[in-house]
Amino acid sequence: MDGLLVTDSVMPSQFNQRRTTRSGEERLLFAVLKDAITDFLGDQPQASKEAARWLRHRGCRHPFTFENICDVFGIDSGWFRQGLLRQRALLDQERSMLAAAAASIEPAEYLQMKEVSAGPIDAQF
């Protein structure tokens, strides 16, 4: 009867089996993914185009494909890809609207607006 009510202690490290350290290979894969996302969402057309081609490629033969890297980190590549494509479309729309607005403003007026908007930001930091 004594043995039925005795429980073993569970250490926090045993309860949470999630690893906090990554291998060198995982850090490399994460760096590749991070750079590709930065390039894809960035404003450099050539880098964005190359990242888009890598992102859309669906092959798995090479260890550094988008599909394989997502798999290593347990990310649904289709879901992640669609989210990145939506984000890029929003950024493109925003950049287009800003360019159109900038084209309709006289250069002197634009510079004046820029100076006015920079004042409070600088004061905050």
N, C-alpha and C positions, 0 to 999 in steps of 0.2 A: 504494500500500500504506500510506503514512503516513496518509492521510485515513481509512482504515477503523477505526483504533484510537483516533482522537481523539474525545473526548466533549465536549459542551458542558456548562458549569456550570449548575446549576439553583439559583437563589436560594430560600431558604425561603419568601419571599413569593410566588414563582411556583408552588411546590409546593402550598401551602395556599391555594386560591383562595377560601376562606370569608371573607365580609365580616364585619368586627367592628363597623363603624359602620352605623347604620340611618338611613334618611331620616326626615324629620319626619312623614311620613304613616305610616310603619311604627311609629314611636314612639307616635303617636296610637292606632293600631289595637291596639298592645300594651297601652296604658293602658286602653282600652275593655274588652279581654279580661280584664285583671287585675282591674278594678273589678267586672266581672260575676261573676267567680269568687269574689271576696271577698264580694260580696253574696249569692251563691247559697249559699255555705257558712257564711255568718254567721248570727247569731241574731236578726236583725231580720226579722220575718215578712213585712212588705210588700216590703222590698227583695229578700228571697229569692224571693218569689212573682214579682216582675217579672223578676228575673234568670232564673228557671226558664222563664218564658214565652219570653224571648229565646233561651235556650239550646235549647229544644225546637222553635222555629220553623225550618222547613227551606227557606224561600225564599232566593233569591239576588239579588233585584232591587235591594236596597239595599246600598250598599258596607259598611255596618257590621253586617251579619248575622253570626251565629256562623259559618255556613258559609264566607262570604267571608273573614273574618278568619283562620280556620284555614287556608284555602287559601293566603293570602299567606305564612304561616309554614311551609307544608309539613306541616301537622298533619292527620291523618285525623280529620275532625270527628265521625264516628260513633264511633270508638274513644274519642276524648277525651270526648265527651258521655256515653258509657256509664260511663267512669271517674269522671266528676264526679257522675253520678247514684248510683253505688255509694257514693262517699264521702259524699254527702249522706245516704243511707240509714243508713250507719254512724253518722254524727254524730247523726241524729235518734234512733236507738236508744240511743246513749250518753246523750244529754240526757234521754231518757225514763227511763232507769234511774237517773240521778242525781236527777231530780225525785222519783221514787218513793222513793229512799233518803232524800232530804232530808225528805220528808213523814212518814217513819216515825221521825224523830229529833226529840226535844224541842228547841226553840230554844236553850235554855241549853247543852245538850249539843253542839249543832252549833257554837255560838260557841266553846266550849272546844276542840273538835276543830280548828277553823279556826286558833285561836291556837297550838296545839301544832304543827300542820303548817307554819305560817308561820315558826316559829323557825329551823329548819335552813336553809330556803331563803334567808332574809335573811342568815344567817351565811355562806353561800357567796358572796354577791355583796357 
